[in-house]
Amino acid sequence: MLVEGQFSIAAPLLGGKGVPFVAEFPLDAPLLLEPILVERPWGDQRLARYLGKTLPPGARIGESWETANDARVASGPLAGLTLRELVTRFGPALLGERGFAASQPFGDFPLLVKFIDADDVLSVQVHPDDEQARSLGQRGKTEAWHVLAAEPGAELIVGLTQPLDPSTIRTLLAERRLAEYLVRLPVQAGDTVIVPAGTLHAIGRGILLYEIQEQSDITYRFYDWNRRDAAGRSRPLHVEDGLAVLRPERQARRTQPLALDEWRTVLTACRYFLLERWEISGARVVEFAPGQTFRLLSCIAGELTLRVPPRSTIRMGVGQTTLLPATVTHLALDGQGTLLAASVPDLVGDVVAPLRTRTHDIAAIRQLAGSTGDLDPFFQQPADS
């Protein structure tokens, strides 16, 4: 990782409760991030082998939280500051109008990007929606996955085969037969799946993926495959909490990507996030409307140079994530590589209108939101729920 150039600080780094945001600070440079590594019983070392992450030897690292509230800026004048501290100090100047709205009422960084290594199957679980999570002081969790690598036969659990009632689910769990009623979706590298809050789901073994989600950490486990640690202990289950938020009729769906132009593709879109894939070969320039949303750029292949003229240049390699503040309006990219780009969207301006201009039909655009239905209001016929 190499950061070249500098940008000046035009105002003190003020912030905190009761202190105005420092909107005049020239946040005109990409910010390379240092993630949080999380051990999981189902993790392994794929994050090192595939993504170049530096991991503790032998540790079962299941997740790299690229944009956790406690993730830090890796270099430059803001090095060492966490994302939560950046939001507190710079507010809308960092997040943009839409990003700042998404951060409320919690005042944190609203989107969480992860890399996940599933050496073994994850627990069968569910997440609440925003309304259900409010009493716990958090957001709900709608998420999407983009598969980076998958062993032969790899699959995701994406819902129930039929909308079972709570009593039946309790019985199936007691009899250890719930697995018979789980929908399994075979996947391969390049697939994208959107998982609305309330969907019963799990990531299967042998999968490395990128995840974009609301910034939330509420998970209710229904079933953990009778897994025990070295001391013979099992992880806690949360069946009754999970039943209270479960949408048994809902399933996660694989989306069909749609091209925005010759190098950018929309992978999925909902009210919370837009995920695009950028394929760069040589030099590219992209322009952004000022002050609307931050962008999160994660490199999944190759090596790229990101330049915000005239002062700041960052070189990104595989497995690294960069935050573009909402003040950045012009980005020059150079090299050979692939980025996943996440943002808080204007669904009409960023998704519907440009895709219709490219003559994509209504059904093709609507399916990008999966069963969230978030693109339905812009068309006449609702999606199935």
TAQUIGI-V457522 format. One record per residue. N is the residue number from 0. PHI is phi in radians with two decimals (NA if undefined). Layout:
<<N | PHI> <N | PHI>>
This chain:
<<0 | NA> <1 | -2.36> <2 | -2.00> <3 | -2.04> <4 | 1.50> <5 | -2.44> <6 | -2.33> <7 | -1.51> <8 | -1.73> <9 | -1.58> <10 | -2.64> <11 | -1.08> <12 | -1.40> <13 | -1.69> <14 | 2.76> <15 | 1.69> <16 | -1.06> <17 | 1.40> <18 | -1.88> <19 | -1.05> <20 | -1.15> <21 | -1.65> <22 | -1.17> <23 | -1.38> <24 | -1.10> <25 | -1.37> <26 | -1.35> <27 | -1.97> <28 | -2.40> <29 | -1.18> <30 | -2.00> <31 | -1.28> <32 | -1.92> <33 | -1.88> <34 | -1.40> <35 | -1.79> <36 | -1.65> <37 | -2.20> <38 | -1.32> <39 | -2.44> <40 | -1.14> <41 | -1.74> <42 | -1.47> <43 | -2.70> <44 | -2.17> <45 | -1.10> <46 | -1.09> <47 | -1.41> <48 | -1.19> <49 | -1.66> <50 | -2.03> <51 | 1.28> <52 | -1.21> <53 | -1.53> <54 | -2.02> <55 | -1.06> <56 | -0.98> <57 | 1.37> <58 | -1.27> <59 | -1.59> <60 | -1.50> <61 | -1.66> <62 | -2.49> <63 | -2.03> <64 | -1.51> <65 | -1.20> <66 | -2.22> <67 | -1.07> <68 | -0.99> <69 | -1.68> <70 | -1.13> <71 | -2.05> <72 | -1.20> <73 | -1.48> <74 | -2.78> <75 | 1.52> <76 | -1.03> <77 | -1.73> <78 | -0.94> <79 | 1.67> <80 | -1.31> <81 | -1.45> <82 | -1.10> <83 | -1.08> <84 | -1.16> <85 | -1.09> <86 | -1.10> <87 | -1.06> <88 | -1.44> <89 | -2.04> <90 | 0.84> <91 | -1.09> <92 | -1.11> <93 | -1.48> <94 | -1.57> <95 | 1.44> <96 | -1.06> <97 | -1.25> <98 | -1.12> <99 | -1.17> <100 | -1.04> <101 | -1.19> <102 | -1.36> <103 | -1.55> <104 | -1.57> <105 | -1.54> <106 | 1.17> <107 | -2.08> <108 | -1.42> <109 | -1.43> <110 | -2.08> <111 | -2.09> <112 | -1.71> <113 | -2.28> <114 | -1.88> <115 | -2.17> <116 | -1.92> <117 | -1.82> <118 | -1.29> <119 | -2.34> <120 | -1.15> <121 | -1.36> <122 | -1.12> <123 | -1.37> <124 | -2.55> <125 | -2.60> <126 | -2.14> <127 | -1.31> <128 | -1.53> <129 | -1.04> <130 | -1.12> <131 | -1.20> <132 | -1.50> <133 | -1.03> <134 | -1.16> <135 | -1.65> <136 | 1.29> <137 | -2.37> <138 | -1.39> <139 | -1.36> <140 | -2.48> <141 | -1.70> <142 | -2.47> <143 | -2.46> <144 | -2.07> <145 | -2.13> <146 | -1.35> <147 | -1.68> <148 | -2.71> <149 | -2.62> <150 | -1.25> <151 | -0.95> <152 | 1.46> <153 | -1.12> <154 | -2.63> <155 | -1.92> <156 | -1.64> <157 | -2.15> <158 | 2.59> <159 | -1.77> <160 | -1.18> <161 | -2.69> <162 | -1.32> <163 | -1.29> <164 | -1.48> <165 | -0.97> <166 | -1.08> <167 | -1.15> <168 | -1.11> <169 | -1.03> <170 | -1.12> <171 | -1.11> <172 | -1.14> <173 | -1.10> <174 | -1.57> <175 | 0.98> <176 | -2.13> <177 | -1.05> <178 | -1.01> <179 | -1.19> <180 | -1.98> <181 | -1.74> <182 | -1.45> <183 | -1.97> <184 | -1.99> <185 | -1.12> <186 | -2.35> <187 | -2.48> <188 | -0.98> <189 | 1.78> <190 | -1.29> <191 | -2.19> <192 | -2.30> <193 | -1.85> <194 | -2.11> <195 | -1.18> <196 | -0.92> <197 | 1.60> <198 | -1.57> <199 | -1.27> <200 | -2.77> <201 | -2.89> <202 | -1.59> <203 | -1.40> <204 | -1.24> <205 | 1.37> <206 | -2.20> <207 | -2.01> <208 | -2.52> <209 | -1.74> <210 | -2.19> <211 | -2.08> <212 | -2.65> <213 | -1.07> <214 | -1.24> <215 | -2.76> <216 | -2.41> <217 | -1.86> <218 | -2.26> <219 | -1.94> <220 | -1.51> <221 | -1.61> <222 | -2.70> <223 | -2.15> <224 | 1.04> <225 | 0.99> <226 | -1.32> <227 | -2.35> <228 | -1.48> <229 | -1.08> <230 | -1.60> <231 | 1.45> <232 | -1.63> <233 | -1.74> <234 | -1.39> <235 | -1.18> <236 | -1.84> <237 | -2.41> <238 | -1.08> <239 | -1.19> <240 | -1.07> <241 | -1.15> <242 | -1.09> <243 | -1.19> <244 | -1.99> <245 | -1.17> <246 | -1.86> <247 | -1.14> <248 | -1.48> <249 | -1.59> <250 | -2.29> <251 | -1.24> <252 | -2.29> <253 | -1.37> <254 | -1.72> <255 | -1.87> <256 | -1.06> <257 | -2.21> <258 | -1.30> <259 | -1.48> <260 | -2.79> <261 | -1.26> <262 | -2.33> <263 | -2.10> <264 | -2.31> <265 | -1.46> <266 | -1.63> <267 | -2.85> <268 | -2.72> <269 | -2.63> <270 | -1.11> <271 | -1.59> <272 | -2.70> <273 | -2.07> <274 | -2.13> <275 | -2.12> <276 | -1.93> <277 | -1.96> <278 | -1.82> <279 | -1.88> <280 | -2.38> <281 | 1.70> <282 | -1.84> <283 | -2.41> <284 | -2.26> <285 | -2.27> <286 | -1.92> <287 | -2.17> <288 | -1.15> <289 | -1.26> <290 | 1.24> <291 | -1.76> <292 | -2.71> <293 | -1.21> <294 | -2.38> <295 | -1.98> <296 | -1.96> <297 | -2.03> <298 | -1.49> <299 | -2.02> <300 | -2.82> <301 | 1.36> <302 | -2.49> <303 | -2.38> <304 | -1.87> <305 | -1.91> <306 | -2.29> <307 | -1.94> <308 | -1.06> <309 | -1.76> <310 | -1.89> <311 | -2.09> <312 | -2.34> <313 | -2.26> <314 | -1.79> <315 | -1.98> <316 | -2.02> <317 | -0.99> <318 | 1.55> <319 | -1.76> <320 | -2.21> <321 | -2.14> <322 | -1.73> <323 | -1.70> <324 | -1.05> <325 | -1.15> <326 | -1.35> <327 | -1.31> <328 | -1.99> <329 | -2.46> <330 | -2.26> <331 | -1.85> <332 | -2.10> <333 | -2.61> <334 | 2.21> <335 | -2.17> <336 | 3.13> <337 | -2.24> <338 | -2.03> <339 | -1.75> <340 | -2.02> <341 | -2.03> <342 | -2.72> <343 | -1.64> <344 | -1.62> <345 | -1.64> <346 | -1.09> <347 | -1.32> <348 | -1.22> <349 | -1.69> <350 | -2.13> <351 | -1.08> <352 | -1.10> <353 | -1.15> <354 | -1.28> <355 | -1.15> <356 | -1.08> <357 | -1.44> <358 | 1.19> <359 | -1.22> <360 | -1.39> <361 | -1.07> <362 | -1.07> <363 | -1.14> <364 | -1.24> <365 | -1.04> <366 | -1.22> <367 | -1.09> <368 | -1.58> <369 | 0.99> <370 | -1.59> <371 | -1.18> <372 | 1.28> <373 | -1.23> <374 | -1.65> <375 | -1.08> <376 | -1.04> <377 | -1.59> <378 | -2.35> <379 | -1.42> <380 | -1.68> <381 | -1.27> <382 | -1.40> <383 | -1.16> <384 | -1.80>>
